[in-house]
Amino acid sequence: MSAGLAMMPWFTGDFMRSTRGWPLTARAVYRELLDAQWDIGNLPIDPAELAAMIGASKEEWAKGWGRCECKFPIVNGSHRQNAKLERVRATAFEYHAERSEAGKKGAAARWGKKDDSASGSGNGSPNSSAMAQPLAKPMAPSPSPSPSPIHTKPSNGKEKIPTAHRTAPNAPIEFLDFKIAYPNRAGDQGWRKAQRAAHARIEEGHTWVEILEGAKRYAAYVRSTGNEGTEYVKQAATFLGPDLFFMQPWPLPKSKAENHRDSNIENSQEWLHASNG
């Protein structure tokens, strides 16, 4: 199911926060089930089959399944799945495909130029027009087999790199972490622009830790307001832009219960003030 992926992205902090206070056995059962889903995709519905799959004893399963069951709901009446793990898988496959495609393009550009240089005119025969030149004129040197780009300097004195070589750097693993943590939105996320913006922020002195923690705070804020998956979620490129939205605290809005509590406190204080006045 995960063929082609060298590893499963693992977020220790998220796992520890979601299982804080659990018995060690329950955390072990949860991790084993996550690993099993990563390996085979869909998990069986029957808890007995799940226990046998991960090799848990009856006692271990009794301690763990009660905590883990809500993490692996039944999907379409046919299997169990942890939804977040599947989002991580989808993003990992996308990242893997992007890196693979970039590698193929780089190899084609490199070796294609070498082949053209080695073949001369392209058919293996000498260029007849060059042979016909008078001896007084030296023949033009053959193209260099080196794939190195030719840099030119325009009138402003700054080095200009040909357009074909102005490609974005490969996305680091930290950018994959960011894509997984960032909330879903309706419409384009602008991932390529986001990658360039992230590199610009890193060059300015910000860190991947700041970017990733900012994305998690923003994701929690978006979910608490019920806006995940809508057009109200900022594009990732905007979030990583020069306005530094990833550095904002993004405090969560108060719940109805909290608003009701604050209202009661305010009313009580007003009553006390009126009584003492």
ABEGO torsion letter per residue (X at the ends): XABGBABBBBBAAAAAAAABGBBAAAAAAAAAAAAAAAAAGBBBABAAAAAAAAGBBAAAAAAAAAAAAAABBBBGGABBBBAAAAAAAAAAAAAAAAAAAAAAAAAAAAAAAAAAAAAEAGAGBBBAAAAABBAABBBBBBBBABABBBBBBBAAGBBBBBAAABBBBBBBAAAAAAAAABBBBBEBAGAAAAAAAAAAAAAAGBBAAAAAAAAAAAAAAAAAAGABGBAABBBAAAAABAAGAAABAGBBBBBAAAAAAAAAAAAAAAAAAAAAX
